[in-house]
Amino acid sequence: MTITITAFERSPDGGRGLARDMRVRWALEEVGRPYEVRLVSFKQMKEPDHLALHPFGQIPTYEEGDLALFETGAIVFHIARHNRGLLPEDDNARARAITWMFAALNTVEPPIVEREQSRYVVGDKPWYGELLPVLEDRVRVRLDQLASRLGDAQWLDGAFSAADLIMVLVLRRLEGSGLLEEYPNLSSYVARGEARPAYKRAFASQLAVANHDRGAEDAERQ
Ligand SMILES: N[C@@H](CCC(=O)N[C@@H](CS)C(=O)NCC(=O)O)C(=O)O
């Protein structure tokens, strides 16, 4: 059955792999499932056809036959359940990997996104200079804890799993902040994720969309 995901027609990150379709692309690449991508504009994302797939008008979505899903945690979990390679076979190890998926999304991602969004939401306020260090310290609390749990391990709990896939991409959202660099073991962990062939294929496919877009803009200017 064909798998179709949605992604930004014009990703605000210009193809740096920070948009959340990257999670789904990487998961599909890890398990060797081909997929199609439907690109949507910001306008289309808020229109009824897309809202029927995603109640919050966001990307990515995932369609496979009669099934339509939204929320990257649920999508990656679905892919991992139905294909080998992203979750351990052993019941307890699987439960622990799922726990880490939730931890990445519910415990580590929120302060990272809060810090990132603050610039867009209140970046022009006179008190922003005082707020930012507070938000950064909230991120550091989680990074301290994560770094101390990860220690010298390669992955969060034994072999690479869907939890690492999500955690690596959550941590990548800190790019440019300098925060990740304060934690050498977390930086190496992210680099290990980025070195995986499936990651590289997923990254290249989302970058190709941005490059195509840039090519079209250049052609328009000429
Ligand atoms: N919790 C959702 C977040 C989805 C999300 O924030 N998507 C962003 C792109 S990375 C989006 O569509 N932003 C545009 C908007 O919210 O209007 C998930 O993990 O799928």
The ligand as an SDF file (V2000), in Angstrom:
LIG
                    3D

 20 19  0  0  0  0  0  0  0  0999 V2000
    3.1370   17.6820   17.9110 N   0  0  0  0  0  0  0  0  0  0  0  0
    3.0980   17.7720   16.4760 C   0  0  0  0  0  0  0  0  0  0  0  0
    3.7100   19.0880   16.0380 C   0  0  0  0  0  0  0  0  0  0  0  0
    3.5150   19.3500   14.5710 C   0  0  0  0  0  0  0  0  0  0  0  0
    4.1020   20.6910   14.1960 C   0  0  0  0  0  0  0  0  0  0  0  0
    4.3810   21.5350   15.0660 O   0  0  0  0  0  0  0  0  0  0  0  0
    4.2840   20.8910   12.9040 N   0  0  0  0  0  0  0  0  0  0  0  0
    4.8320   22.1510   12.4340 C   0  0  0  0  0  0  0  0  0  0  0  0
    5.9610   21.8950   11.4510 C   0  0  0  0  0  0  0  0  0  0  0  0
    7.3580   21.1650   12.2430 S   0  0  0  0  0  0  0  0  0  0  0  0
    3.7620   22.9230   11.6820 C   0  0  0  0  0  0  0  0  0  0  0  0
    3.0130   22.3570   10.9390 O   0  0  0  0  0  0  0  0  0  0  0  0
    3.7560   24.2410   11.8860 N   0  0  0  0  0  0  0  0  0  0  0  0
    2.8630   25.1330   11.1800 C   0  0  0  0  0  0  0  0  0  0  0  0
    1.6780   25.5250   12.0010 C   0  0  0  0  0  0  0  0  0  0  0  0
    1.5540   25.0800   13.1570 O   0  0  0  0  0  0  0  0  0  0  0  0
    0.8920   26.2990   11.4760 O   0  0  0  0  0  0  0  0  0  0  0  0
    3.8440   16.5810   15.8640 C   0  0  0  0  0  0  0  0  0  0  0  0
    4.7990   16.1010   16.4890 O   0  0  0  0  0  0  0  0  0  0  0  0
    3.4720   16.1300   14.7750 O   0  0  0  0  0  0  0  0  0  0  0  0
  1  2  1  0
  2  3  1  0
  2 18  1  0
  3  4  1  0
  4  5  1  0
  5  6  2  0
  5  7  1  0
  7  8  1  0
  8  9  1  0
  8 11  1  0
  9 10  1  0
 11 12  2  0
 11 13  1  0
 13 14  1  0
 14 15  1  0
 15 16  2  0
 15 17  1  0
 18 19  2  0
 18 20  1  0
M  END
$$$$
